[in-house]
Amino acid sequence: ETIIAYGRDRLCRRVAEDREVAACFLPRHLASVPGAVVASQLVSRHLRFKYRAETRAAPEEAARAALQRVRAALAGGGGEHLAGGRFSYADMAVGTALGFLRPPGAPYSRFQPKMVEALTHEAWCQEFADLLAWRDRLFARHHYNRPRQGEWRLASDDEGLSGRGR
């Protein structure tokens, strides 16, 4: 949660301060509506206000410390999973939170280049390159495959959740 609070505040600050960034996060059909960009910036300011207590509790150093704890947990658990030696909610929650360092590429996200630029924390991408590589491996291994009609499965599930297999 510390990583998400810091990342949310950082992104909301960028949107509130930069009209071009605000415009890129709007749905295409709203981007040309008069006042939509200003409304987006006002919403970002409101979100910063709404989550101000969390933001005060999660300054940059607290977020960096949380990322270092993730690194230590991975090292202690064999480098593949955060809890119990197997894929869990913790892996997905932290993997998703790492999107505030740099969003995952396709097919896991469909962000436009300006969105990726707004979300990317260049210095931390270098400092925590190992965590981003872990996230990318995790997403690749457990990526949801588009199912055939009437079926759904995870890429890591050889049987498929439908029981029909691949």
Secondary structure, 3 states (H helix, E strand, C coil): CHHHHHHHHHHHHHHHHCHHHHHHCCCHHHHCCCCHHHHHHHHHHHHHHHCHHHHHHCCHHHHHHHHHHHHHHHHHCCCCCCCCCCCCHHHHHHHHHHHHCCCCCCCCCCCCHHHHHHHCCHHHHHHCHHHHHHHHHHHHHCCEECCCCCCCEECCCCCCCCCCCC
